[in-house]
Amino acid sequence: MKDGGRRGAIRPDIAALELSGIAKVALEALDDPEVVPLWFGESDIVTPDFIREAAKRALDAGRTFYSYSRGHRPLREALAAYHRRLYGIELHPDRITVPGSTMLSVMIAGQCVLERGDEILLVSPYWPNIRTVAEILGAVPVEVRLEEGPERWRLDIGKLAAAIGPKTRAVYVNSPSNPTGWVMSREEQAAVLDLCRRHGLALISDEVYHRNLFGPEDPAPSFLELADEEEPVFVLNGFSKAWAMTGWRLGWMITPRSLAEPMAVLAECNNTGATAFAQYGGIAALTEGEPFVRAFRERCRRNRDLVVERLGGHPRVTLLPPEGAFYAFPRIEGIGDGLAFCRRAVREARVGLAAGYTFGAGNEDHIRLCFAIATERLTAALDRLSVLLDRL
Ligand SMILES: Cc1ncc(COP(=O)(O)O)c(C=O)c1O
């Protein structure tokens, strides 16, 4: 072996892992201040003061030790109170785990249900990391694409049912959705849960955008309102998107009550609990964060309208208005190679986008842009993008 066998010791599927179509574009121009970054899922707002102060106080009080791997009790109590207030549901503390980020919760949920060779149905277009989690675990992702239009993205439950085979073990859904902005209705949720129940499938529901909505509803419908406490339903959530805390790596998962002990072991072996002092920032977000959540939602709603009007109005663009999250996922006629187009957008328009192919098959002529940044910067980026589109 050319490398003296060193490479051969690594699992081939791990050695073959590739960056997503988000990172492939972004890593080339990450430090260029001229590029307006619409590629990642975050705003340009620094985490609010009261959250940072709470974490600083915890740090100054010496909260620098290991915390219980399923999360500090005060944070888990604050999460129980948050769910009571938001959804009117009572969660037993054994169901709440704070292992670290939502990303980590996705990995742990995958570890709970997927064995090598199992299939997991991914409602697509999807956030690319869920596909990679399945691949890392040796499972097989099977995509079931939402129907596009005429007014909104729509789940065809018959299509989902038809994709279930003897190896299917789980379904992953993410609503409000990255990248489409689709928000699942309660009826769609009930139909998916019913399907999972009939086929004995686990359900992984990624609800990290639960507060990022543009209609009158808040929060988004949750599977927590439908599922019993012992069903194999994993509801994943986190602080990144609603409270501008992407760098904190803090999130939570709600799991069947009888899994409390395995969850403690998985949380311990993946991370040994979330960063101790960050958890106090999380408590402040949950207890004092409502004005911020509302103001941020307003900003995103304004920006959504701007993107729909400016980008959606371009003759080459088809854009279904996002109902939630903070992304637009337009189809662009004549885009050709999407990755090449995104690289060109960086070079010529100085705008950072994500290439559609990375969100699943059938999305090659889409791009994703995040519209959570300040309206003035977004406007400048849209101006430059429309000049580029005119040149296609
Ligand atoms: C659907 C979805 N789930 C999870 C995450 C990760 O969230 P966190 O920052 O809490 O790891 C993201 C981030 O973009 C996301 O879009």
The ligand as a Tripos MOL2 file, in Angstrom:
@<TRIPOS>MOLECULE
LIG
   16    16     1     0     0
SMALL
NO_CHARGES

@<TRIPOS>ATOM
      1 C1        -32.0610   21.9280   10.4610 C.3       1 LIG1
      2 C2        -30.9130   22.2130   11.3550 C.ar      1 LIG1
      3 N1        -30.7110   21.4600   12.4380 N.ar      1 LIG1
      4 C3        -29.6840   21.6780   13.2740 C.ar      1 LIG1
      5 C4        -28.7890   22.7040   13.0400 C.ar      1 LIG1
      6 C5        -27.6320   22.8760   13.9780 C.3       1 LIG1
      7 O1        -27.9430   23.6800   15.0660 O.3       1 LIG1
      8 P1        -26.8500   23.9250   16.1990 P.3       1 LIG1
      9 O2        -26.1490   25.2030   15.8600 O.co2     1 LIG1
     10 O3        -27.6150   24.0540   17.4820 O.co2     1 LIG1
     11 O4        -25.9560   22.7610   16.2070 O.co2     1 LIG1
     12 C6        -28.9390   23.5130   11.9270 C.ar      1 LIG1
     13 C7        -27.9720   24.5750   11.6340 C.2       1 LIG1
     14 O5        -27.9320   25.1560   10.5890 O.2       1 LIG1
     15 C8        -30.0450   23.2720   11.0670 C.ar      1 LIG1
     16 O6        -30.2580   24.0260    9.9870 O.3       1 LIG1
@<TRIPOS>BOND
     1     1     2 1
     2     2     3 ar
     3     2    15 ar
     4     3     4 ar
     5     4     5 ar
     6     5     6 1
     7     5    12 ar
     8     6     7 1
     9     7     8 1
    10     8     9 2
    11     8    10 1
    12     8    11 1
    13    12    13 1
    14    12    15 ar
    15    13    14 2
    16    15    16 1
@<TRIPOS>SUBSTRUCTURE
     1 LIG1         1 GROUP 0 **** ****
